[in-house]
């Protein structure tokens, strides 16, 4: 992983269900990320939800979510 690349982590099933319930959406409504993306953890498969921690200029870390296709 490169120093400028934001941290990508795979959510487990429990975390995914809690997130879907909290946001009141389905997996198909998440933005997509390709399985071939080099930033993904090695144990990812299609349908997994990925959390991306991006740092904003003010230093605050904001999570973004994607589903692997």
C-alpha positions as protocol buffer text, in pm:
chain_id: "A"
residue {
  index: 1
  type: UNK
  ca { x: 0 y: 0 z: 0 }
}
residue {
  index: 2
  type: UNK
  ca { x: 127 y: 345 z: -91 }
}
residue {
  index: 3
  type: UNK
  ca { x: 152 y: 619 z: 173 }
}
residue {
  index: 4
  type: UNK
  ca { x: -96 y: 838 z: -19 }
}
residue {
  index: 5
  type: UNK
  ca { x: -351 y: 558 z: -61 }
}
residue {
  index: 6
  type: UNK
  ca { x: -639 y: 565 z: 189 }
}
residue {
  index: 7
  type: UNK
  ca { x: -688 y: 261 z: 413 }
}
residue {
  index: 8
  type: UNK
  ca { x: -923 y: -3 z: 268 }
}
residue {
  index: 9
  type: UNK
  ca { x: -1074 y: -262 z: 502 }
}
residue {
  index: 10
  type: UNK
  ca { x: -1333 y: -533 z: 455 }
}
residue {
  index: 11
  type: UNK
  ca { x: -1640 y: -529 z: 682 }
}
residue {
  index: 12
  type: UNK
  ca { x: -1749 y: -858 z: 836 }
}
residue {
  index: 13
  type: UNK
  ca { x: -2110 y: -981 z: 801 }
}
residue {
  index: 14
  type: UNK
  ca { x: -2226 y: -834 z: 1134 }
}
residue {
  index: 15
  type: UNK
  ca { x: -2078 y: -490 z: 1056 }
}
residue {
  index: 16
  type: UNK
  ca { x: -2230 y: -500 z: 707 }
}
residue {
  index: 17
  type: UNK
  ca { x: -2579 y: -582 z: 838 }
}
residue {
  index: 18
  type: UNK
  ca { x: -2557 y: -305 z: 1100 }
}
residue {
  index: 19
  type: UNK
  ca { x: -2446 y: -53 z: 836 }
}
residue {
  index: 20
  type: UNK
  ca { x: -2725 y: -154 z: 596 }
}
residue {
  index: 21
  type: UNK
  ca { x: -2982 y: -123 z: 873 }
}
residue {
  index: 22
  type: UNK
  ca { x: -2842 y: 212 z: 992 }
}
residue {
  index: 23
  type: UNK
  ca { x: -2843 y: 362 z: 641 }
}
residue {
  index: 24
  type: UNK
  ca { x: -3169 y: 184 z: 543 }
}
residue {
  index: 25
  type: UNK
  ca { x: -3029 y: 73 z: 206 }
}
residue {
  index: 26
  type: UNK
  ca { x: -2933 y: -247 z: 25 }
}
residue {
  index: 27
  type: UNK
  ca { x: -2589 y: -352 z: -101 }
}
residue {
  index: 28
  type: UNK
  ca { x: -2693 y: -272 z: -458 }
}
residue {
  index: 29
  type: UNK
  ca { x: -2728 y: 97 z: -364 }
}
residue {
  index: 30
  type: UNK
  ca { x: -2363 y: 134 z: -260 }
}
residue {
  index: 31
  type: UNK
  ca { x: -2110 y: 274 z: -507 }
}
residue {
  index: 32
  type: UNK
  ca { x: -1908 y: -4 z: -672 }
}
residue {
  index: 33
  type: UNK
  ca { x: -1539 y: -98 z: -665 }
}
residue {
  index: 34
  type: UNK
  ca { x: -1386 y: -359 z: -895 }
}
residue {
  index: 35
  type: UNK
  ca { x: -1245 y: -681 z: -754 }
}
residue {
  index: 36
  type: UNK
  ca { x: -933 y: -615 z: -960 }
}
residue {
  index: 37
  type: UNK
  ca { x: -863 y: -285 z: -777 }
}
residue {
  index: 38
  type: UNK
  ca { x: -514 y: -312 z: -628 }
}
residue {
  index: 39
  type: UNK
  ca { x: -614 y: -125 z: -310 }
}
residue {
  index: 40
  type: UNK
  ca { x: -850 y: -402 z: -195 }
}
residue {
  index: 41
  type: UNK
  ca { x: -743 y: -643 z: 79 }
}
residue {
  index: 42
  type: UNK
  ca { x: -639 y: -983 z: -61 }
}
residue {
  index: 43
  type: UNK
  ca { x: -927 y: -1175 z: 103 }
}
residue {
  index: 44
  type: UNK
  ca { x: -1207 y: -982 z: -74 }
}
residue {
  index: 45
  type: UNK
  ca { x: -1470 y: -1139 z: -296 }
}
residue {
  index: 46
  type: UNK
  ca { x: -1768 y: -1014 z: -497 }
}
residue {
  index: 47
  type: UNK
  ca { x: -2043 y: -876 z: -270 }
}
residue {
  index: 48
  type: UNK
  ca { x: -1813 y: -770 z: 16 }
}
residue {
  index: 49
  type: UNK
  ca { x: -1852 y: -420 z: 159 }
}
residue {
  index: 50
  type: UNK
  ca { x: -1532 y: -217 z: 182 }
}
residue {
  index: 51
  type: UNK
  ca { x: -1470 y: 75 z: 418 }
}
residue {
  index: 52
  type: UNK
  ca { x: -1232 y: 341 z: 290 }
}
residue {
  index: 53
  type: UNK
  ca { x: -1092 y: 584 z: 549 }
}
residue {
  index: 54
  type: UNK
  ca { x: -1004 y: 912 z: 378 }
}
residue {
  index: 55
  type: UNK
  ca { x: -830 y: 1198 z: 556 }
}
residue {
  index: 56
  type: UNK
  ca { x: -967 y: 1546 z: 486 }
}
residue {
  index: 57
  type: UNK
  ca { x: -745 y: 1858 z: 489 }
}
residue {
  index: 58
  type: UNK
  ca { x: -867 y: 1948 z: 838 }
}
residue {
  index: 59
  type: UNK
  ca { x: -728 y: 1616 z: 968 }
}
residue {
  index: 60
  type: UNK
  ca { x: -1066 y: 1449 z: 1018 }
}
residue {
  index: 61
  type: UNK
  ca { x: -1095 y: 1089 z: 893 }
}
residue {
  index: 62
  type: UNK
  ca { x: -1420 y: 1022 z: 705 }
}
residue {
  index: 63
  type: UNK
  ca { x: -1534 y: 669 z: 607 }
}
residue {
  index: 64
  type: UNK
  ca { x: -1663 y: 592 z: 258 }
}
residue {
  index: 65
  type: UNK
  ca { x: -1819 y: 259 z: 163 }
}
residue {
  index: 66
  type: UNK
  ca { x: -1810 y: 55 z: -159 }
}
residue {
  index: 67
  type: UNK
  ca { x: -1937 y: -289 z: -263 }
}
residue {
  index: 68
  type: UNK
  ca { x: -1706 y: -519 z: -457 }
}
residue {
  index: 69
  type: UNK
  ca { x: -1825 y: -617 z: -806 }
}
